[in-house]
Amino acid sequence: MDFYKIRFPAGYTINDIHNDNIDLHVILPDGDVYFATFFTLLNIKSLMEKDHITYFWATDMVIVADLRKETIKSAVQQFVVDECIATVLTKIGNIQSVYGSDMSYAEIETGI
């Protein structure tokens, strides 16, 4: 049994696994759907330099070493194991409200 599923709303399109960011959904078997944006440190630095800013923040931000699918999966798995997913990510609804009333957990295709 899956303990969670990961989907990329805009698809998994990473130009540089060390300098990029990506939005994702984490779906739990109870139907809850959570949102986060995963950033790399180099991406944050690049964004700050490009925009000439002295600080950077984003809601639902998770910083990872790289954006390989394995790294993303490992981070999400740790959130689930540590039972901190609701603290780290934001609940955006349930499967029916996010993906449609006819969708079930079993029908959700994972991006990883």
Number of C-alpha atoms within 10 A of each C-alpha: 4 8 11 19 21 22 18 17 12 9 11 16 11 13 10 13 17 17 19 20 25 19 17 20 23 22 23 18 15 12 17 20 24 22 25 20 17 20 23 21 16 16 18 18 14 14 15 14 11 9 8 9 10 7 8 9 7 9 11 16 18 18 16 16 15 21 23 15 14 11 13 20 17 12 16 21 16 13 16 16 11 9 11 12 18 13 10 17 21 17 18 14 15 19 21 15 14 14 13 10 10 9 14 15 18 9 8 14 10 13 15 12
